[in-house]
Amino acid sequence: MARLTILTAPDKRLKQKSLPVLEVDGSVRRLMDDMLETMYAAPGIGLAAPQVGVLRRVIVVDVANKREMEPPNPLFLANPEIIVRDGVTTYEEGCLSVPETIYEVARAASITVKALDRQGNPLYLEAEGLLAICLQHEIDHLDGILFIDHISRLKREMVLRRLRKRQLEEGR
């Protein structure tokens, strides 16, 4: 496994739509493993392939509570699609691709996701709470949507201006 570089906004690749996975093969599983290692090292609870510069519909998620010593419980999903949304909730979200930024975002309170699992088998997953929030956040990435796209334009522009300045200071 290898740690990958996480892209940060305003990188244009984060705004592009990802292509479907045609088959969950060894290369897709390797990507999933590398993404999981990258996510854990960051540390984060979800990561989408576009965040590491791969425009494929692949996400990894693990919302196990490490403070409560819950064992890791990673989810590996290819071509995830939300097929049912119910209710509304708000949650303070952050993102590995939008560092040092947290905003409250409204999302569906519960969802059902259709995807392919790590072996390429069809999977239906019902989620609520933090898992539902995280899945919606990561699936948004696959469509070129960042969580800051759900906040006001003024706040979003302030965040992007700060990130551009930071990149200039770091020489990127």
C-alpha positions in Angstrom: 0.0 0.0 0.0 1.1 3.6 -0.6 0.1 6.9 0.8 -1.3 9.2 -1.9 -1.2 13.0 -2.2 -4.5 14.6 -1.2 -5.4 17.5 -3.6 -6.6 20.7 -2.0 -9.0 23.3 -3.3 -9.0 25.2 -5.6 -7.4 22.4 -7.6 -9.6 22.1 -10.8 -9.6 18.3 -10.7 -11.7 18.4 -7.5 -14.5 20.0 -9.6 -14.6 17.4 -12.3 -17.1 14.5 -12.6 -15.7 11.0 -12.1 -16.0 8.1 -14.5 -17.8 4.9 -13.5 -15.7 1.8 -12.5 -16.4 -0.8 -15.2 -15.0 -3.7 -13.2 -13.7 -4.0 -9.6 -10.4 -5.6 -10.4 -6.9 -5.7 -8.8 -6.1 -2.1 -9.8 -9.3 -0.8 -8.3 -8.8 -2.8 -5.1 -5.2 -1.4 -4.9 -6.6 2.1 -5.3 -9.0 1.4 -2.5 -6.2 0.1 -0.2 -4.0 3.1 -1.0 -6.9 5.5 -0.4 -7.7 3.9 2.9 -4.1 4.1 4.1 -4.0 7.8 2.9 -7.3 8.5 4.7 -6.2 7.0 8.0 -2.8 8.8 7.9 -4.5 12.2 7.2 -6.5 11.5 9.5 -10.0 11.4 8.1 -13.2 9.4 8.0 -13.8 9.4 4.2 -11.9 9.8 1.0 -13.0 9.9 -2.6 -10.8 9.0 -5.6 -10.9 12.5 -7.1 -9.3 13.8 -3.9 -6.1 11.8 -4.8 -6.3 12.9 -8.5 -8.1 9.7 -9.8 -11.3 10.6 -11.6 -13.0 7.2 -10.9 -16.2 6.6 -8.8 -14.5 5.1 -5.8 -14.8 6.0 -2.1 -13.5 4.6 1.2 -15.2 5.4 4.5 -14.6 4.5 8.1 -16.6 6.3 10.8 -15.5 4.0 13.7 -14.9 6.1 16.8 -11.2 5.8 17.5 -11.6 7.8 20.8 -14.0 5.1 22.0 -11.5 2.4 20.8 -13.9 1.0 18.2 -12.1 -1.3 15.8 -11.6 -0.1 12.2 -14.7 -0.8 10.1 -13.8 0.4 6.5 -16.2 0.5 3.7 -14.9 0.2 0.1 -17.5 1.4 -2.5 -17.3 1.6 -6.3 -20.0 3.5 -8.2 -21.9 4.5 -5.1 -25.3 6.1 -5.9 -27.8 7.4 -3.4 -31.2 5.9 -4.3 -33.3 7.0 -1.3 -33.0 10.2 0.8 -35.2 10.9 3.8 -35.4 13.7 6.3 -33.0 16.6 6.8 -30.2 17.1 9.3 -27.3 19.5 9.7 -23.7 18.6 10.6 -20.5 20.5 11.0 -18.4 19.2 8.2 -14.7 19.5 7.3 -12.8 18.0 4.4 -9.2 16.8 3.8 -9.3 18.8 0.5 -10.5 22.0 2.2 -8.1 22.1 5.2 -8.8 24.1 8.3 -12.4 24.7 7.3 -15.5 23.7 9.1 -19.1 24.7 8.2 -22.6 23.4 9.0 -24.1 21.7 6.0 -27.7 20.4 5.6 -28.0 16.9 4.2 -30.5 14.0 4.2 -30.8 12.4 7.6 -31.0 8.9 6.2 -30.0 7.4 2.9 -29.9 4.2 1.0 -26.8 3.7 -1.2 -26.4 1.3 -4.1 -22.8 0.4 -5.0 -20.3 -2.4 -5.8 -18.3 -3.7 -2.9 -14.6 -4.6 -2.8 -15.2 -7.8 -4.7 -17.5 -6.2 -7.3 -20.7 -7.6 -5.8 -23.8 -5.4 -5.7 -24.3 -3.8 -2.3 -27.3 -1.9 -0.7 -26.5 0.1 2.4 -28.9 2.0 4.6 -27.2 4.7 6.6 -28.1 7.4 9.1 -26.1 9.7 11.4 -22.4 10.3 10.8 -22.3 7.4 8.2 -25.0 9.0 6.1 -23.4 12.4 6.3 -20.0 11.0 5.3 -21.3 8.9 2.4 -23.2 12.0 1.0 -20.0 14.1 1.4 -17.8 11.6 -0.4 -20.4 10.9 -3.2 -20.6 14.6 -3.8 -16.8 14.5 -4.5 -17.5 12.1 -7.3 -19.7 14.7 -9.0 -17.2 17.5 -8.5 -19.0 19.0 -5.5 -17.2 20.2 -2.4 -18.9 20.6 0.9 -18.2 24.4 0.6 -20.5 24.4 -2.4 -23.4 23.9 0.1 -22.6 27.2 2.0 -23.1 30.8 0.9 -21.2 32.1 -2.0 -19.5 34.8 0.1 -18.2 32.2 2.7 -17.1 29.9 -0.1 -15.1 32.7 -1.8 -13.5 33.6 1.5 -12.4 30.0 2.0 -11.0 29.7 -1.6 -9.2 33.0 -1.3 -7.5 31.8 1.9 -6.5 28.5 0.3 -5.1 30.2 -2.8 -3.0 32.5 -0.6 -1.8 29.5 1.4 -0.8 27.7 -1.8 1.1 30.8 -3.0 2.9 31.0 0.3 3.9 27.3 0.1 5.1 27.8 -3.4 2.6 25.6 -5.1 
